Amino acid sequence: MNPVVPAIRKGDPAPDFMLEAVGGGRVSLQDFRSRPVLLIFLRHRG
Amino acid sequence: MARVRARQPELDAAGASLVVLSPEPPEDLAAVARQEGWTGPVLGDPDRQAFRAYGLGRLPWHRVFTPKTLFMYLGFMLRGRWPQPPGQDVRQQGGDFVVDGDGIVRFAFSGRSSDDRPPAADLVRALRGAAARPPAAAAGPGPDGRAGGR
């Protein structure tokens, strides 16, 4: 388990990730380069 | 999510992508994604690598059961629903981030309690700002959003 890093701030480079998507396939933040992206981190699935 | 979904046309107008990340495995998210009508990518992060990378850890207990969430949970239970399926971590911290086309964070919000989320208007404003920013000017903080570091 990696420790939590200090909070990300405005102006920081966004940490990349590579995660499995619903429906299959892996998705990276890099896949959205060249357009703005809104990342919503849910606390749980609802 | 409903707060953001209601602004979907404005996100589309800004050319923005909406990505949902959850600490659940993807196979557990498919049904709720369908039910809630989430249209963009929905990603499972059961190891919480992305959560940790964005500084999202676990809330202290007194920030989980706020008066607002207790009232909401009571409402769920009165309707015969358990407020949160077993096995989920009620202490997981949530957050919202806007990243521009150059990979720079333009808005950062880490929830201080279980019901702490930014107004959708702030997210839309940050996305518009990120969309309007030419790539050469993308470095350095802009005027939008609330900084993290809480």
N, CA and C atoms of all chains as a GROMACS GRO file, in nm:
protein
  588
    1MET      N    1   0.084  -0.120   0.000
    1MET     CA    2   0.000   0.000   0.000
    1MET      C    3   0.088   0.126   0.000
    2ASN      N    4   0.072   0.206  -0.104
    2ASN     CA    5   0.145   0.332  -0.106
    2ASN      C    6   0.079   0.431  -0.012
    3PRO      N    7   0.160   0.513   0.054
    3PRO     CA    8   0.097   0.615   0.138
    3PRO      C    9   0.031   0.721   0.053
    4VAL      N   10  -0.064   0.792   0.111
    4VAL     CA   11  -0.129   0.903   0.041
    4VAL      C   12  -0.027   1.014   0.024
    5VAL      N   13  -0.018   1.069  -0.095
    5VAL     CA   14   0.075   1.179  -0.118
    5VAL      C   15   0.005   1.309  -0.076
    6PRO      N   16   0.082   1.417  -0.057
    6PRO     CA   17   0.017   1.544  -0.023
    6PRO      C   18  -0.084   1.582  -0.129
    7ALA      N   19  -0.185   1.658  -0.088
    7ALA     CA   20  -0.294   1.694  -0.178
    7ALA      C   21  -0.242   1.761  -0.304
    8ILE      N   22  -0.307   1.730  -0.414
    8ILE     CA   23  -0.274   1.791  -0.542
    8ILE      C   24  -0.328   1.934  -0.542
    9ARG      N   25  -0.248   2.025  -0.595
    9ARG     CA   26  -0.289   2.165  -0.599
    9ARG      C   27  -0.302   2.213  -0.742
   10LYS      N   28  -0.378   2.319  -0.757
   10LYS     CA   29  -0.391   2.384  -0.887
   10LYS      C   30  -0.252   2.424  -0.938
   11GLY      N   31  -0.223   2.392  -1.063
   11GLY     CA   32  -0.093   2.423  -1.120
   11GLY      C   33   0.003   2.305  -1.118
   12ASP      N   34  -0.031   2.200  -1.042
   12ASP     CA   35   0.054   2.080  -1.038
   12ASP      C   36   0.031   1.996  -1.164
   13PRO      N   37   0.133   1.922  -1.207
   13PRO     CA   38   0.108   1.823  -1.312
   13PRO      C   39   0.013   1.715  -1.257
   14ALA      N   40  -0.084   1.677  -1.337
   14ALA     CA   41  -0.181   1.576  -1.291
   14ALA      C   42  -0.116   1.438  -1.294
   15PRO      N   43  -0.122   1.365  -1.182
   15PRO     CA   44  -0.066   1.228  -1.182
   15PRO      C   45  -0.139   1.141  -1.283
   16ASP      N   46  -0.062   1.066  -1.359
   16ASP     CA   47  -0.125   0.976  -1.455
   16ASP      C   48  -0.175   0.851  -1.382
   17PHE      N   49  -0.266   0.780  -1.445
   17PHE     CA   50  -0.314   0.653  -1.391
   17PHE      C   51  -0.350   0.564  -1.508
   18MET      N   52  -0.360   0.438  -1.480
   18MET     CA   53  -0.402   0.339  -1.580
   18MET      C   54  -0.493   0.242  -1.506
   19LEU      N   55  -0.623   0.249  -1.536
   19LEU     CA   56  -0.720   0.171  -1.460
   19LEU      C   57  -0.815   0.097  -1.554
   20GLU      N   58  -0.873  -0.008  -1.500
   20GLU     CA   59  -0.970  -0.086  -1.578
   20GLU      C   60  -1.104  -0.014  -1.581
   21ALA      N   61  -1.163  -0.012  -1.700
   21ALA     CA   62  -1.291   0.056  -1.718
   21ALA      C   63  -1.406  -0.043  -1.717
   22VAL      N   64  -1.521   0.007  -1.676
   22VAL     CA   65  -1.644  -0.072  -1.690
   22VAL      C   66  -1.663  -0.101  -1.839
   23GLY      N   67  -1.688  -0.225  -1.870
   23GLY     CA   68  -1.706  -0.262  -2.010
   23GLY      C   69  -1.579  -0.314  -2.074
   24GLY      N   70  -1.468  -0.306  -2.000
   24GLY     CA   71  -1.344  -0.363  -2.051
   24GLY      C   72  -1.245  -0.259  -2.097
   25GLY      N   73  -1.121  -0.299  -2.104
   25GLY     CA   74  -1.015  -0.209  -2.148
   25GLY      C   75  -0.955  -0.131  -2.034
   26ARG      N   76  -0.837  -0.079  -2.059
   26ARG     CA   77  -0.770   0.002  -1.958
   26ARG      C   78  -0.763   0.146  -2.008
   27VAL      N   79  -0.782   0.238  -1.918
   27VAL     CA   80  -0.789   0.380  -1.953
   27VAL      C   81  -0.684   0.456  -1.873
   28SER      N   82  -0.615   0.545  -1.942
   28SER     CA   83  -0.511   0.626  -1.880
   28SER      C   84  -0.549   0.774  -1.893
   29LEU      N   85  -0.498   0.855  -1.802
   29LEU     CA   86  -0.522   1.000  -1.815
   29LEU      C   87  -0.464   1.051  -1.947
   30GLN      N   88  -0.355   0.988  -1.989
   30GLN     CA   89  -0.290   1.028  -2.115
   30GLN      C   90  -0.386   1.017  -2.234
   31ASP      N   91  -0.485   0.930  -2.222
   31ASP     CA   92  -0.582   0.913  -2.332
   31ASP      C   93  -0.661   1.041  -2.358
   32PHE      N   94  -0.659   1.134  -2.261
   32PHE     CA   95  -0.741   1.255  -2.273
   32PHE      C   96  -0.657   1.379  -2.301
   33ARG      N   97  -0.530   1.359  -2.333
   33ARG     CA   98  -0.444   1.473  -2.364
   33ARG      C   99  -0.505   1.554  -2.478
   34SER      N  100  -0.489   1.683  -2.472
   34SER     CA  101  -0.533   1.781  -2.572
   34SER      C  102  -0.674   1.829  -2.548
   35ARG      N  103  -0.742   1.777  -2.447
   35ARG     CA  104  -0.871   1.836  -2.413
   35ARG      C  105  -0.890   1.831  -2.261
   36PRO      N  106  -0.972   1.924  -2.209
   36PRO     CA  107  -0.989   1.925  -2.063
   36PRO      C  108  -1.067   1.802  -2.016
   37VAL      N  109  -1.037   1.761  -1.896
   37VAL     CA  110  -1.104   1.644  -1.841
   37VAL      C  111  -1.142   1.672  -1.695
   38LEU      N  112  -1.261   1.629  -1.661
   38LEU     CA  113  -1.308   1.640  -1.522
   38LEU      C  114  -1.300   1.501  -1.460
   39LEU      N  115  -1.219   1.490  -1.356
   39LEU     CA  116  -1.205   1.364  -1.283
   39LEU      C  117  -1.290   1.370  -1.158
   40ILE      N  118  -1.385   1.280  -1.148
   40ILE     CA  119  -1.470   1.274  -1.029
   40ILE      C  120  -1.435   1.148  -0.952
   41PHE      N  121  -1.378   1.165  -0.835
   41PHE     CA  122  -1.343   1.052  -0.749
   41PHE      C  123  -1.460   1.030  -0.653
   42LEU      N  124  -1.535   0.922  -0.678
   42LEU     CA  125  -1.648   0.890  -0.591
   42LEU      C  126  -1.597   0.822  -0.464
   43ARG      N  127  -1.668   0.845  -0.355
   43ARG     CA  128  -1.631   0.778  -0.230
   43ARG      C  129  -1.670   0.631  -0.234
   44HIS      N  130  -1.777   0.603  -0.305
   44HIS     CA  131  -1.826   0.466  -0.320
   44HIS      C  132  -1.918   0.466  -0.439
   45ARG      N  133  -1.970   0.351  -0.474
   45ARG     CA  134  -2.043   0.342  -0.599
   45ARG      C  135  -2.186   0.396  -0.590
   46GLY      N  136  -2.229   0.438  -0.478
   46GLY     CA  137  -2.360   0.500  -0.468
   46GLY      C  138  -2.452   0.424  -0.375
   47MET      N  139  -2.304   1.302  -0.830
   47MET     CA  140  -2.298   1.289  -0.975
   47MET      C  141  -2.411   1.363  -1.044
   48ALA      N  142  -2.530   1.365  -0.981
   48ALA     CA  143  -2.644   1.430  -1.044
   48ALA      C  144  -2.615   1.577  -1.068
   49ARG      N  145  -2.541   1.637  -0.975
   49ARG     CA  146  -2.510   1.780  -0.988
   49ARG      C  147  -2.430   1.806  -1.114
   50VAL      N  148  -2.343   1.713  -1.151
   50VAL     CA  149  -2.260   1.728  -1.270
   50VAL      C  150  -2.336   1.687  -1.395
   51ARG      N  151  -2.413   1.578  -1.383
   51ARG     CA  152  -2.486   1.529  -1.499
   51ARG      C  153  -2.581   1.635  -1.552
   52ALA      N  154  -2.638   1.715  -1.461
   52ALA     CA  155  -2.730   1.820  -1.504
   52ALA      C  156  -2.659   1.926  -1.588
   53ARG      N  157  -2.528   1.934  -1.576
   53ARG     CA  158  -2.451   2.034  -1.652
   53ARG      C  159  -2.382   1.972  -1.773
   54GLN      N  160  -2.420   1.850  -1.808
   54GLN     CA  161  -2.352   1.779  -1.917
   54GLN      C  162  -2.345   1.862  -2.047
   55PRO      N  163  -2.452   1.932  -2.089
   55PRO     CA  164  -2.442   2.010  -2.212
   55PRO      C  165  -2.330   2.115  -2.205
   56GLU      N  166  -2.308   2.172  -2.086
   56GLU     CA  167  -2.201   2.272  -2.073
   56GLU      C  168  -2.064   2.206  -2.078
   57LEU      N  169  -2.054   2.085  -2.025
   57LEU     CA  170  -1.928   2.011  -2.036
   57LEU      C  171  -1.900   1.978  -2.182
   58ASP      N  172  -2.005   1.937  -2.252
   58ASP     CA  173  -1.989   1.904  -2.395
   58ASP      C  174  -1.945   2.028  -2.473
   59ALA      N  175  -2.006   2.143  -2.441
   59ALA     CA  176  -1.973   2.266  -2.512
   59ALA      C  177  -1.826   2.305  -2.490
   60ALA      N  178  -1.774   2.270  -2.373
   60ALA     CA  179  -1.633   2.300  -2.343
   60ALA      C  180  -1.540   2.194  -2.402
   61GLY      N  181  -1.597   2.095  -2.468
   61GLY     CA  182  -1.514   1.988  -2.524
   61GLY      C  183  -1.449   1.902  -2.418
   62ALA      N  184  -1.513   1.897  -2.300
   62ALA     CA  185  -1.451   1.828  -2.186
   62ALA      C  186  -1.495   1.682  -2.179
   63SER      N  187  -1.406   1.600  -2.128
   63SER     CA  188  -1.438   1.461  -2.099
   63SER      C  189  -1.466   1.448  -1.950
   64LEU      N  190  -1.563   1.364  -1.918
   64LEU     CA  191  -1.596   1.336  -1.779
   64LEU      C  192  -1.552   1.193  -1.749
   65VAL      N  193  -1.467   1.178  -1.650
   65VAL     CA  194  -1.418   1.046  -1.611
   65VAL      C  195  -1.453   1.023  -1.464
   66VAL      N  196  -1.520   0.912  -1.437
   66VAL     CA  197  -1.560   0.877  -1.300
   66VAL      C  198  -1.467   0.769  -1.249
   67LEU      N  199  -1.412   0.790  -1.131
   67LEU     CA  200  -1.326   0.691  -1.067
   67LEU      C  201  -1.390   0.648  -0.937
   68SER      N  202  -1.388   0.518  -0.912
   68SER     CA  203  -1.450   0.466  -0.791
   68SER      C  204  -1.357   0.364  -0.727
   69PRO      N  205  -1.360   0.353  -0.594
   69PRO     CA  206  -1.274   0.254  -0.529
   69PRO      C  207  -1.329   0.112  -0.538
   70GLU      N  208  -1.426   0.090  -0.624
   70GLU     CA  209  -1.484  -0.043  -0.641
   70GLU      C  210  -1.423  -0.109  -0.764
   71PRO      N  211  -1.424  -0.241  -0.770
   71PRO     CA  212  -1.380  -0.307  -0.893
   71PRO      C  213  -1.479  -0.279  -1.006
   72PRO      N  214  -1.431  -0.274  -1.131
   72PRO     CA  215  -1.519  -0.237  -1.243
   72PRO      C  216  -1.643  -0.325  -1.254
   73GLU      N  217  -1.628  -0.455  -1.222
   73GLU     CA  218  -1.743  -0.544  -1.236
   73GLU      C  219  -1.857  -0.507  -1.139
   74ASP      N  220  -1.823  -0.440  -1.030
   74ASP     CA  221  -1.926  -0.398  -0.936
   74ASP      C  222  -1.988  -0.263  -0.975
   75LEU      N  223  -1.930  -0.197  -1.075
   75LEU     CA  224  -1.975  -0.063  -1.112
   75LEU      C  225  -2.069  -0.063  -1.232
   76ALA      N  226  -2.069  -0.173  -1.306
   76ALA     CA  227  -2.143  -0.174  -1.432
   76ALA      C  228  -2.291  -0.144  -1.411
   77ALA      N  229  -2.351  -0.209  -1.311
   77ALA     CA  230  -2.495  -0.194  -1.291
   77ALA      C  231  -2.530  -0.050  -1.252
   78VAL      N  232  -2.452   0.007  -1.160
   78VAL     CA  233  -2.485   0.142  -1.114
   78VAL      C  234  -2.456   0.245  -1.224
   79ALA      N  235  -2.354   0.219  -1.305
   79ALA     CA  236  -2.325   0.310  -1.416
   79ALA      C  237  -2.442   0.313  -1.514
   80ARG      N  238  -2.496   0.194  -1.539
   80ARG     CA  239  -2.614   0.185  -1.628
   80ARG      C  240  -2.734   0.255  -1.566
   81GLN      N  241  -2.756   0.224  -1.439
   81GLN     CA  242  -2.872   0.279  -1.368
   81GLN      C  243  -2.866   0.431  -1.358
   82GLU      N  244  -2.746   0.483  -1.334
   82GLU     CA  245  -2.731   0.627  -1.317
   82GLU      C  246  -2.713   0.701  -1.450
   83GLY      N  247  -2.694   0.627  -1.557
   83GLY     CA  248  -2.679   0.689  -1.688
   83GLY      C  249  -2.546   0.760  -1.706
   84TRP      N  250  -2.440   0.707  -1.642
   84TRP     CA  251  -2.307   0.766  -1.660
   84TRP      C  252  -2.262   0.733  -1.801
   85THR      N  253  -2.229   0.834  -1.877
   85THR     CA  254  -2.198   0.812  -2.018
   85THR      C  255  -2.048   0.803  -2.046
   86GLY      N  256  -1.966   0.870  -1.969
   86GLY     CA  257  -1.822   0.869  -1.994
   86GLY      C  258  -1.757   0.746  -1.935
   87PRO      N  259  -1.623   0.742  -1.942
   87PRO     CA  260  -1.552   0.628  -1.882
   87PRO      C  261  -1.576   0.620  -1.731
   88VAL      N  262  -1.601   0.499  -1.684
   88VAL     CA  263  -1.615   0.472  -1.541
   88VAL      C  264  -1.505   0.373  -1.505
   89LEU      N  265  -1.415   0.415  -1.417
   89LEU     CA  266  -1.295   0.337  -1.389
   89LEU      C  267  -1.297   0.284  -1.246
   90GLY      N  268  -1.259   0.160  -1.232
   90GLY     CA  269  -1.250   0.099  -1.100
   90GLY      C  270  -1.107   0.109  -1.048
   91ASP      N  271  -1.095   0.149  -0.922
   91ASP     CA  272  -0.962   0.164  -0.861
   91ASP      C  273  -0.961   0.095  -0.725
   92PRO      N  274  -0.980  -0.040  -0.725
   92PRO     CA  275  -0.990  -0.109  -0.596
   92PRO      C  276  -0.863  -0.100  -0.512
   93ASP      N  277  -0.749  -0.081  -0.576
   93ASP     CA  278  -0.624  -0.064  -0.498
   93ASP      C  279  -0.604   0.081  -0.455
   94ARG      N  280  -0.690   0.168  -0.505
   94ARG     CA  281  -0.689   0.313  -0.472
   94ARG      C  282  -0.556   0.379  -0.506
   95GLN      N  283  -0.494   0.332  -0.611
   95GLN     CA  284  -0.368   0.394  -0.653
   95GLN      C  285  -0.391   0.538  -0.699
   96ALA      N  286  -0.495   0.557  -0.782
   96ALA     CA  287  -0.522   0.693  -0.830
   96ALA      C  288  -0.570   0.782  -0.716
   97PHE      N  289  -0.653   0.726  -0.628
   97PHE     CA  290  -0.700   0.804  -0.513
   97PHE      C  291  -0.581   0.857  -0.433
   98ARG      N  292  -0.487   0.768  -0.406
   98ARG     CA  293  -0.371   0.810  -0.326
   98ARG      C  294  -0.285   0.910  -0.403
   99ALA      N  295  -0.269   0.886  -0.535
   99ALA     CA  296  -0.186   0.976  -0.615
   99ALA      C  297  -0.242   1.119  -0.615
  100TYR      N  298  -0.375   1.129  -0.600
  100TYR     CA  299  -0.437   1.262  -0.596
  100TYR      C  300  -0.457   1.311  -0.453
  101GLY      N  301  -0.396   1.241  -0.359
  101GLY     CA  302  -0.398   1.287  -0.220
  101GLY      C  303  -0.527   1.258  -0.148
  102LEU      N  304  -0.604   1.162  -0.198
  102LEU     CA  305  -0.733   1.130  -0.136
  102LEU      C  306  -0.718   1.006  -0.047
  103GLY      N  307  -0.726   1.027   0.082
  103GLY     CA  308  -0.708   0.918   0.178
  103GLY      C  309  -0.838   0.880   0.245
  104ARG      N  310  -0.832   0.858   0.375
  104ARG     CA  311  -0.951   0.818   0.449
  104ARG      C  312  -0.989   0.930   0.545
  105LEU      N  313  -1.118   0.953   0.555
  105LEU     CA  314  -1.169   1.059   0.641
  105LEU      C  315  -1.170   1.013   0.786
  106PRO      N  316  -1.152   1.106   0.879
  106PRO     CA  317  -1.174   1.070   1.019
  106PRO      C  318  -1.324   1.045   1.042
  107TRP      N  319  -1.354   0.960   1.138
  107TRP     CA  320  -1.494   0.920   1.160
  107TRP      C  321  -1.588   1.039   1.177
  108HIS      N  322  -1.541   1.143   1.248
  108HIS     CA  323  -1.632   1.255   1.275
  108HIS      C  324  -1.662   1.334   1.148
  109ARG      N  325  -1.584   1.310   1.041
  109ARG     CA  326  -1.612   1.376   0.913
  109ARG      C  327  -1.697   1.286   0.822
  110VAL      N  328  -1.720   1.162   0.865
  110VAL     CA  329  -1.802   1.070   0.784
  110VAL      C  330  -1.949   1.090   0.818
  111PHE      N  331  -1.979   1.085   0.947
  111PHE     CA  332  -2.119   1.095   0.989
  111PHE      C  333  -2.151   1.238   1.030
  112THR      N  334  -2.170   1.322   0.930
  112THR     CA  335  -2.210   1.460   0.955
  112THR      C  336  -2.362   1.463   0.974
  113PRO      N  337  -2.417   1.572   1.028
  113PRO     CA  338  -2.563   1.580   1.043
  113PRO      C  339  -2.635   1.556   0.910
  114LYS      N  340  -2.579   1.609   0.802
  114LYS     CA  341  -2.645   1.594   0.671
  114LYS      C  342  -2.648   1.447   0.628
  115THR      N  343  -2.534   1.377   0.645
  115THR     CA  344  -2.531   1.237   0.600
  115THR      C  345  -2.614   1.148   0.693
  116LEU      N  346  -2.616   1.180   0.823
  116LEU     CA  347  -2.699   1.101   0.914
  116LEU      C  348  -2.845   1.113   0.874
  117PHE      N  349  -2.887   1.233   0.838
  117PHE     CA  350  -3.025   1.257   0.796
  117PHE      C  351  -3.054   1.180   0.667
  118MET      N  352  -2.956   1.183   0.575
  118MET     CA  353  -2.973   1.113   0.447
  118MET      C  354  -2.981   0.962   0.471
  119TYR      N  355  -2.890   0.908   0.556
  119TYR     CA  356  -2.890   0.764   0.584
  119TYR      C  357  -3.021   0.722   0.650
  120LEU      N  358  -3.071   0.808   0.739
  120LEU     CA  359  -3.198   0.777   0.805
  120LEU      C  360  -3.309   0.766   0.700
  121GLY      N  361  -3.308   0.856   0.604
  121GLY     CA  362  -3.407   0.853   0.496
  121GLY      C  363  -3.398   0.723   0.417
  122PHE      N  364  -3.274   0.680   0.387
  122PHE     CA  365  -3.255   0.553   0.315
  122PHE      C  366  -3.318   0.438   0.394
  123MET      N  367  -3.287   0.435   0.524
  123MET     CA  368  -3.330   0.322   0.605
  123MET      C  369  -3.482   0.322   0.623
  124LEU      N  370  -3.540   0.440   0.630
  124LEU     CA  371  -3.687   0.447   0.641
  124LEU      C  372  -3.753   0.395   0.514
  125ARG      N  373  -3.680   0.403   0.402
  125ARG     CA  374  -3.733   0.349   0.275
  125ARG      C  375  -3.690   0.204   0.253
  126GLY      N  376  -3.632   0.144   0.359
  126GLY     CA  377  -3.596   0.003   0.351
  126GLY      C  378  -3.466  -0.025   0.278
  127ARG      N  379  -3.384   0.076   0.257
  127ARG     CA  380  -3.256   0.057   0.189
  127ARG      C  381  -3.142   0.075   0.286
  128TRP      N  382  -3.043  -0.010   0.272
  128TRP     CA  383  -2.922   0.008   0.351
  128TRP      C  384  -2.841   0.118   0.281
  129PRO      N  385  -2.795   0.220   0.354
  129PRO     CA  386  -2.734   0.334   0.287
  129PRO      C  387  -2.609   0.303   0.207
  130GLN      N  388  -2.535   0.204   0.244
  130GLN     CA  389  -2.412   0.175   0.171
  130GLN      C  390  -2.393   0.024   0.171
  131PRO      N  391  -2.376  -0.036   0.053
  131PRO     CA  392  -2.360  -0.181   0.048
  131PRO      C  393  -2.243  -0.227   0.135
  132PRO      N  394  -2.254  -0.346   0.195
  132PRO     CA  395  -2.146  -0.397   0.280
  132PRO      C  396  -2.016  -0.408   0.202
  133GLY      N  397  -1.907  -0.388   0.271
  133GLY     CA  398  -1.776  -0.404   0.207
  133GLY      C  399  -1.719  -0.274   0.156
  134GLN      N  400  -1.800  -0.170   0.147
  134GLN     CA  401  -1.747  -0.042   0.099
  134GLN      C  402  -1.688   0.036   0.216
  135ASP      N  403  -1.589   0.116   0.184
  135ASP     CA  404  -1.519   0.191   0.287
  135ASP      C  405  -1.587   0.327   0.305
  136VAL      N  406  -1.660   0.342   0.412
  136VAL     CA  407  -1.734   0.468   0.434
  136VAL      C  408  -1.640   0.584   0.459
  137ARG      N  409  -1.513   0.553   0.492
  137ARG     CA  410  -1.420   0.661   0.525
  137ARG      C  411  -1.342   0.712   0.404
  138GLN      N  412  -1.363   0.652   0.287
  138GLN     CA  413  -1.289   0.696   0.168
  138GLN      C  414  -1.322   0.842   0.136
  139GLN      N  415  -1.218   0.917   0.110
  139GLN     CA  416  -1.234   1.059   0.076
  139GLN      C  417  -1.260   1.071  -0.075
  140GLY      N  418  -1.351   1.161  -0.114
  140GLY     CA  419  -1.378   1.188  -0.254
  140GLY      C  420  -1.313   1.319  -0.297
  141GLY      N  421  -1.318   1.344  -0.427
  141GLY     CA  422  -1.260   1.470  -0.476
  141GLY      C  423  -1.295   1.494  -0.621
  142ASP      N  424  -1.268   1.615  -0.666
  142ASP     CA  425  -1.296   1.655  -0.803
  142ASP      C  426  -1.176   1.734  -0.855
  143PHE      N  427  -1.133   1.701  -0.976
  143PHE     CA  428  -1.016   1.767  -1.034
  143PHE      C  429  -1.043   1.799  -1.181
  144VAL      N  430  -1.003   1.919  -1.223
  144VAL     CA  431  -1.007   1.955  -1.364
  144VAL      C  432  -0.863   1.960  -1.414
  145VAL      N  433  -0.840   1.886  -1.521
  145VAL     CA  434  -0.705   1.878  -1.580
  145VAL      C  435  -0.714   1.935  -1.721
  146ASP      N  436  -0.623   2.025  -1.756
  146ASP     CA  437  -0.630   2.082  -1.891
  146ASP      C  438  -0.562   1.991  -1.993
  147GLY      N  439  -0.564   2.033  -2.118
  147GLY     CA  440  -0.513   1.948  -2.226
  147GLY      C  441  -0.364   1.922  -2.219
  148ASP      N  442  -0.293   1.999  -2.137
  148ASP     CA  443  -0.150   1.977  -2.120
  148ASP      C  444  -0.118   1.895  -1.996
  149GLY      N  445  -0.223   1.846  -1.930
  149GLY     CA  446  -0.200   1.761  -1.813
  149GLY      C  447  -0.173   1.839  -1.686
  150ILE      N  448  -0.215   1.966  -1.682
  150ILE     CA  449  -0.195   2.047  -1.562
  150ILE      C  450  -0.328   2.059  -1.487
  151VAL      N  451  -0.322   2.043  -1.355
  151VAL     CA  452  -0.443   2.055  -1.272
  151VAL      C  453  -0.487   2.201  -1.268
  152ARG      N  454  -0.610   2.227  -1.306
  152ARG     CA  455  -0.664   2.363  -1.306
  152ARG      C  456  -0.766   2.386  -1.197
  153PHE      N  457  -0.809   2.281  -1.134
  153PHE     CA  458  -0.904   2.290  -1.023
  153PHE      C  459  -0.884   2.166  -0.938
  154ALA      N  460  -0.871   2.187  -0.809
  154ALA     CA  461  -0.850   2.073  -0.720
  154ALA      C  462  -0.939   2.086  -0.598
  155PHE      N  463  -1.013   1.983  -0.570
  155PHE     CA  464  -1.103   1.984  -0.454
  155PHE      C  465  -1.098   1.848  -0.387
  156SER      N  466  -1.054   1.846  -0.264
  156SER     CA  467  -1.054   1.723  -0.184
  156SER      C  468  -1.162   1.737  -0.077
  157GLY      N  469  -1.258   1.647  -0.077
  157GLY     CA  470  -1.370   1.658   0.018
  157GLY      C  471  -1.323   1.649   0.162
  158ARG      N  472  -1.364   1.746   0.242
  158ARG     CA  473  -1.323   1.746   0.382
  158ARG      C  474  -1.412   1.659   0.469
  159SER      N  475  -1.530   1.625   0.414
  159SER     CA  476  -1.621   1.536   0.485
  159SER      C  477  -1.695   1.453   0.381
  160SER      N  478  -1.777   1.361   0.427
  160SER     CA  479  -1.842   1.268   0.335
  160SER      C  480  -1.937   1.338   0.238
  161ASP      N  481  -1.987   1.455   0.273
  161ASP     CA  482  -2.082   1.524   0.186
  161ASP      C  483  -2.025   1.654   0.130
  162ASP      N  484  -1.895   1.667   0.132
  162ASP     CA  485  -1.830   1.790   0.086
  162ASP      C  486  -1.789   1.777  -0.060
  163ARG      N  487  -1.864   1.840  -0.150
  163ARG     CA  488  -1.831   1.841  -0.293
  163ARG      C  489  -1.843   1.984  -0.342
  164PRO      N  490  -1.770   2.018  -0.446
  164PRO     CA  491  -1.776   2.157  -0.495
  164PRO      C  492  -1.905   2.181  -0.575
  165PRO      N  493  -1.949   2.306  -0.582
  165PRO     CA  494  -2.065   2.336  -0.667
  165PRO      C  495  -2.031   2.303  -0.812
  166ALA      N  496  -2.132   2.250  -0.883
  166ALA     CA  497  -2.109   2.215  -1.025
  166ALA      C  498  -2.069   2.337  -1.105
  167ALA      N  499  -2.119   2.454  -1.067
  167ALA     CA  500  -2.086   2.577  -1.140
  167ALA      C  501  -1.935   2.602  -1.136
  168ASP      N  502  -1.870   2.570  -1.025
  168ASP     CA  503  -1.724   2.590  -1.014
  168ASP      C  504  -1.651   2.497  -1.110
  169LEU      N  505  -1.702   2.374  -1.122
  169LEU     CA  506  -1.638   2.277  -1.212
  169LEU      C  507  -1.654   2.321  -1.357
  170VAL      N  508  -1.774   2.367  -1.392
  170VAL     CA  509  -1.799   2.411  -1.529
  170VAL      C  510  -1.710   2.531  -1.562
  171ARG      N  511  -1.698   2.624  -1.467
  171ARG     CA  512  -1.614   2.743  -1.488
  171ARG      C  513  -1.467   2.702  -1.509
  172ALA      N  514  -1.421   2.609  -1.430
  172ALA     CA  515  -1.281   2.564  -1.444
  172ALA      C  516  -1.260   2.492  -1.577
  173LEU      N  517  -1.358   2.414  -1.619
  173LEU     CA  518  -1.346   2.344  -1.747
  173LEU      C  519  -1.345   2.442  -1.864
  174ARG      N  520  -1.429   2.543  -1.855
  174ARG     CA  521  -1.429   2.646  -1.961
  174ARG      C  522  -1.293   2.715  -1.966
  175GLY      N  523  -1.239   2.746  -1.848
  175GLY     CA  524  -1.107   2.811  -1.843
  175GLY      C  525  -0.999   2.721  -1.901
  176ALA      N  526  -1.006   2.592  -1.868
  176ALA     CA  527  -0.906   2.498  -1.919
  176ALA      C  528  -0.918   2.483  -2.070
  177ALA      N  529  -1.042   2.486  -2.120
  177ALA     CA  530  -1.064   2.471  -2.264
  177ALA      C  531  -1.015   2.594  -2.340
  178ALA      N  532  -1.028   2.711  -2.277
  178ALA     CA  533  -0.992   2.835  -2.344
  178ALA      C  534  -0.842   2.862  -2.341
  179ARG      N  535  -0.772   2.789  -2.256
  179ARG     CA  536  -0.629   2.815  -2.236
  179ARG      C  537  -0.547   2.760  -2.352
  180PRO      N  538  -0.473   2.843  -2.424
  180PRO     CA  539  -0.390   2.789  -2.531
  180PRO      C  540  -0.278   2.704  -2.472
  181PRO      N  541  -0.236   2.598  -2.541
  181PRO     CA  542  -0.136   2.506  -2.485
  181PRO      C  543  -0.009   2.576  -2.437
  182ALA      N  544   0.037   2.678  -2.507
  182ALA     CA  545   0.163   2.745  -2.470
  182ALA      C  546   0.151   2.817  -2.336
  183ALA      N  547   0.028   2.855  -2.299
  183ALA     CA  548   0.007   2.930  -2.175
  183ALA      C  549  -0.039   2.840  -2.063
  184ALA      N  550  -0.026   2.710  -2.080
  184ALA     CA  551  -0.086   2.618  -1.985
  184ALA      C  552  -0.011   2.606  -1.854
  185ALA      N  553   0.113   2.646  -1.846
  185ALA     CA  554   0.188   2.631  -1.721
  185ALA      C  555   0.152   2.743  -1.624
  186GLY      N  556   0.154   2.709  -1.497
  186GLY     CA  557   0.129   2.808  -1.392
  186GLY      C  558  -0.017   2.812  -1.353
  187PRO      N  559  -0.045   2.849  -1.229
  187PRO     CA  560  -0.181   2.847  -1.180
  187PRO      C  561  -0.267   2.957  -1.242
  188GLY      N  562  -0.393   2.927  -1.261
  188GLY     CA  563  -0.487   3.023  -1.314
  188GLY      C  564  -0.581   3.070  -1.206
  189PRO      N  565  -0.682   3.149  -1.244
  189PRO     CA  566  -0.770   3.208  -1.145
  189PRO      C  567  -0.885   3.118  -1.101
  190ASP      N  568  -0.898   3.000  -1.164
  190ASP     CA  569  -1.017   2.920  -1.137
  190ASP      C  570  -0.994   2.821  -1.024
  191GLY      N  571  -1.103   2.787  -0.956
  191GLY     CA  572  -1.102   2.671  -0.869
  191GLY      C  573  -1.046   2.697  -0.732
  192ARG      N  574  -1.064   2.593  -0.648
  192ARG     CA  575  -1.016   2.601  -0.512
  192ARG      C  576  -0.896   2.509  -0.502
  193ALA      N  577  -0.789   2.560  -0.448
  193ALA     CA  578  -0.668   2.479  -0.439
  193ALA      C  579  -0.687   2.368  -0.337
  194GLY      N  580  -0.612   2.260  -0.358
  194GLY     CA  581  -0.614   2.151  -0.262
  194GLY      C  582  -0.524   2.183  -0.145
  195GLY      N  583  -0.464   2.080  -0.087
  195GLY     CA  584  -0.370   2.101   0.022
  195GLY      C  585  -0.437   2.117   0.155
  196ARG      N  586  -0.563   2.062   0.165
  196ARG     CA  587  -0.629   2.076   0.293
  196ARG      C  588  -0.605   1.955   0.379
   0.00000   0.00000   0.00000
